[in-house]
Amino acid sequence: MLFPKLSTDRLILNELVKEDSEVLYRHFSNKDVIKYYDLEAFSSIDQASTLIQLFKKRFDEALGIRWAIRLKDNGDFIGTCGFNSWNSKMRSSVVGYDISKDFWGNGYATEALRETIKIAFSGGLPCGELNRIQGDTVPGNGASEAVLKKLGFKEEGLLRESGYWKVRFHDLKCFGLIRSDY
């Protein structure tokens, strides 16, 4: 399957490529962007190149998908979003997203996710038509929770010490969206 390119009123969502290494490095080296993220701030451009290769491999092996989020008017990279993993048999997936700090508060995450949810529920991904999309947030990440709630996700509970990164356990708030509610 070809990597799907999506478009909204203000955004283009397309594949991350090797040439995005520098901008992805700057994005993920910002401590504010990765505050709630399950990775340390990047310290070299090689980390960005490796991440791009990982995203490509996950798509090629039909395990997940991650889009670059770009402004439609000038093509500037402003973040990423996609499905970290999916389960074709269970028709479910876990969504993830991040926006560069200079672009926070403009509704870009909501706009990008709305389009990715649409393609997921319509069957336009290698995993087939999904029935459930899950989003997990770290307690305290109110901006991320607001994005999910705007899109119709329901808070389903707290997964105590469900994540482990940055040398400690993290609780995760679980949000879910099912196709019949969308």
TORFI-678730 format. One record per residue (C-alpha): residue number from 0; residue in three letters; chain; x, z, y. Coordinates in steps of 0.25 Angstrom, whole numbers, padded with zeros to 4 digits. Layout:
BEGIN
<NUM; ALA; A; <X; Z; Y>>
...
! end
This chain:
BEGIN
<0; MET; A; <0000; 0000; 0000>>
<1; LEU; A; <0005; -0003; 0014>>
<2; PHE; A; <0007; 0009; 0023>>
<3; PRO; A; <-0006; 0009; 0031>>
<4; LYS; A; <-0005; 0008; 0046>>
<5; LEU; A; <-0016; 0015; 0054>>
<6; SER; A; <-0021; 0014; 0068>>
<7; THR; A; <-0029; 0023; 0078>>
<8; ASP; A; <-0033; 0021; 0093>>
<9; ARG; A; <-0019; 0027; 0097>>
<10; LEU; A; <-0011; 0027; 0084>>
<11; ILE; A; <-0004; 0019; 0074>>
<12; LEU; A; <-0001; 0026; 0060>>
<13; ASN; A; <0009; 0018; 0052>>
<14; GLU; A; <0021; 0020; 0043>>
<15; LEU; A; <0033; 0028; 0047>>
<16; VAL; A; <0046; 0019; 0046>>
<17; LYS; A; <0061; 0021; 0046>>
<18; GLU; A; <0061; 0018; 0061>>
<19; ASP; A; <0052; 0030; 0064>>
<20; SER; A; <0063; 0040; 0059>>
<21; GLU; A; <0068; 0043; 0073>>
<22; VAL; A; <0054; 0046; 0079>>
<23; LEU; A; <0050; 0054; 0066>>
<24; TYR; A; <0063; 0062; 0067>>
<25; ARG; A; <0059; 0066; 0081>>
<26; HIS; A; <0045; 0069; 0077>>
<27; PHE; A; <0049; 0078; 0066>>
<28; SER; A; <0060; 0085; 0073>>
<29; ASN; A; <0050; 0091; 0083>>
<30; LYS; A; <0048; 0105; 0079>>
<31; ASP; A; <0034; 0105; 0085>>
<32; VAL; A; <0030; 0093; 0077>>
<33; ILE; A; <0035; 0100; 0064>>
<34; LYS; A; <0031; 0114; 0067>>
<35; TYR; A; <0020; 0114; 0056>>
<36; TYR; A; <0026; 0103; 0048>>
<37; ASP; A; <0032; 0105; 0034>>
<38; LEU; A; <0046; 0100; 0038>>
<39; GLU; A; <0057; 0105; 0047>>
<40; ALA; A; <0060; 0097; 0060>>
<41; PHE; A; <0069; 0085; 0057>>
<42; SER; A; <0083; 0086; 0061>>
<43; SER; A; <0087; 0072; 0058>>
<44; ILE; A; <0082; 0058; 0058>>
<45; ASP; A; <0084; 0056; 0043>>
<46; GLN; A; <0073; 0066; 0040>>
<47; ALA; A; <0063; 0057; 0048>>
<48; SER; A; <0068; 0045; 0039>>
<49; THR; A; <0067; 0053; 0027>>
<50; LEU; A; <0053; 0057; 0030>>
<51; ILE; A; <0049; 0042; 0033>>
<52; GLN; A; <0054; 0039; 0019>>
<53; LEU; A; <0046; 0050; 0013>>
<54; PHE; A; <0033; 0045; 0020>>
<55; LYS; A; <0036; 0031; 0015>>
<56; LYS; A; <0038; 0036; 0001>>
<57; ARG; A; <0026; 0044; 0001>>
<58; PHE; A; <0018; 0032; 0005>>
<59; ASP; A; <0025; 0022; -0004>>
<60; GLU; A; <0022; 0032; -0016>>
<61; ALA; A; <0007; 0034; -0011>>
<62; LEU; A; <0009; 0049; -0009>>
<63; GLY; A; <0006; 0050; 0006>>
<64; ILE; A; <0007; 0043; 0019>>
<65; ARG; A; <0012; 0046; 0033>>
<66; TRP; A; <0010; 0038; 0045>>
<67; ALA; A; <0018; 0037; 0058>>
<68; ILE; A; <0008; 0040; 0070>>
<69; ARG; A; <0011; 0030; 0081>>
<70; LEU; A; <0005; 0028; 0095>>
<71; LYS; A; <-0002; 0015; 0095>>
<72; ASP; A; <0002; 0011; 0109>>
<73; ASN; A; <0017; 0012; 0107>>
<74; GLY; A; <0020; 0015; 0093>>
<75; ASP; A; <0026; 0028; 0095>>
<76; PHE; A; <0027; 0038; 0084>>
<77; ILE; A; <0019; 0051; 0086>>
<78; GLY; A; <0018; 0057; 0072>>
<79; THR; A; <0014; 0055; 0058>>
<80; CYS; A; <0002; 0057; 0049>>
<81; GLY; A; <-0002; 0055; 0035>>
<82; PHE; A; <-0005; 0060; 0021>>
<83; ASN; A; <0006; 0068; 0016>>
<84; SER; A; <0001; 0067; 0002>>
<85; TRP; A; <-0012; 0062; -0005>>
<86; ASN; A; <-0018; 0064; -0019>>
<87; SER; A; <-0025; 0051; -0023>>
<88; LYS; A; <-0032; 0057; -0035>>
<89; MET; A; <-0038; 0069; -0026>>
<90; ARG; A; <-0040; 0059; -0015>>
<91; SER; A; <-0033; 0069; -0005>>
<92; SER; A; <-0022; 0070; 0005>>
<93; VAL; A; <-0014; 0079; 0014>>
<94; VAL; A; <-0013; 0074; 0029>>
<95; GLY; A; <-0001; 0077; 0038>>
<96; TYR; A; <0002; 0073; 0053>>
<97; ASP; A; <0011; 0076; 0064>>
<98; ILE; A; <0012; 0071; 0079>>
<99; SER; A; <0024; 0071; 0088>>
<100; LYS; A; <0023; 0082; 0098>>
<101; ASP; A; <0022; 0073; 0110>>
<102; PHE; A; <0009; 0068; 0105>>
<103; TRP; A; <0002; 0081; 0101>>
<104; GLY; A; <-0012; 0083; 0106>>
<105; ASN; A; <-0016; 0069; 0107>>
<106; GLY; A; <-0024; 0067; 0095>>
<107; TYR; A; <-0015; 0058; 0088>>
<108; ALA; A; <-0014; 0066; 0075>>
<109; THR; A; <-0029; 0066; 0074>>
<110; GLU; A; <-0030; 0051; 0077>>
<111; ALA; A; <-0019; 0048; 0066>>
<112; LEU; A; <-0025; 0057; 0056>>
<113; ARG; A; <-0039; 0051; 0058>>
<114; GLU; A; <-0034; 0037; 0054>>
<115; THR; A; <-0026; 0042; 0042>>
<116; ILE; A; <-0038; 0050; 0037>>
<117; LYS; A; <-0047; 0038; 0038>>
<118; ILE; A; <-0038; 0029; 0030>>
<119; ALA; A; <-0036; 0040; 0019>>
<120; PHE; A; <-0051; 0042; 0018>>
<121; SER; A; <-0053; 0027; 0017>>
<122; GLY; A; <-0043; 0025; 0006>>
<123; GLY; A; <-0033; 0017; 0014>>
<124; LEU; A; <-0021; 0025; 0008>>
<125; PRO; A; <-0013; 0023; -0005>>
<126; CYS; A; <-0020; 0036; -0010>>
<127; GLY; A; <-0034; 0030; -0009>>
<128; GLU; A; <-0046; 0036; -0002>>
<129; LEU; A; <-0044; 0051; 0001>>
<130; ASN; A; <-0055; 0061; 0001>>
<131; ARG; A; <-0047; 0073; 0006>>
<132; ILE; A; <-0036; 0075; 0017>>
<133; GLN; A; <-0030; 0088; 0019>>
<134; GLY; A; <-0022; 0093; 0031>>
<135; ASP; A; <-0014; 0106; 0031>>
<136; THR; A; <-0009; 0113; 0043>>
<137; VAL; A; <0000; 0125; 0046>>
<138; PRO; A; <-0008; 0136; 0052>>
<139; GLY; A; <-0006; 0136; 0067>>
<140; ASN; A; <-0005; 0121; 0068>>
<141; GLY; A; <-0018; 0120; 0076>>
<142; ALA; A; <-0016; 0105; 0081>>
<143; SER; A; <-0015; 0100; 0066>>
<144; GLU; A; <-0027; 0108; 0063>>
<145; ALA; A; <-0035; 0102; 0075>>
<146; VAL; A; <-0031; 0088; 0070>>
<147; LEU; A; <-0037; 0090; 0056>>
<148; LYS; A; <-0049; 0097; 0061>>
<149; LYS; A; <-0052; 0085; 0071>>
<150; LEU; A; <-0051; 0076; 0059>>
<151; GLY; A; <-0062; 0084; 0051>>
<152; PHE; A; <-0052; 0092; 0042>>
<153; LYS; A; <-0058; 0105; 0037>>
<154; GLU; A; <-0049; 0118; 0036>>
<155; GLU; A; <-0049; 0121; 0022>>
<156; GLY; A; <-0040; 0134; 0021>>
<157; LEU; A; <-0026; 0139; 0022>>
<158; LEU; A; <-0016; 0136; 0011>>
<159; ARG; A; <-0007; 0148; 0012>>
<160; GLU; A; <0008; 0146; 0012>>
<161; SER; A; <0005; 0132; 0006>>
<162; GLY; A; <0016; 0125; 0013>>
<163; TYR; A; <0031; 0128; 0013>>
<164; TRP; A; <0041; 0122; 0024>>
<165; LYS; A; <0051; 0127; 0034>>
<166; VAL; A; <0054; 0138; 0024>>
<167; ARG; A; <0041; 0145; 0024>>
<168; PHE; A; <0027; 0144; 0019>>
<169; HIS; A; <0015; 0139; 0027>>
<170; ASP; A; <0001; 0141; 0026>>
<171; LEU; A; <-0007; 0128; 0028>>
<172; LYS; A; <-0021; 0126; 0033>>
<173; CYS; A; <-0028; 0116; 0024>>
<174; PHE; A; <-0038; 0106; 0031>>
<175; GLY; A; <-0046; 0095; 0023>>
<176; LEU; A; <-0054; 0083; 0026>>
<177; ILE; A; <-0062; 0076; 0016>>
<178; ARG; A; <-0067; 0062; 0017>>
<179; SER; A; <-0082; 0065; 0017>>
<180; ASP; A; <-0079; 0074; 0029>>
<181; TYR; A; <-0072; 0063; 0036>>
! end
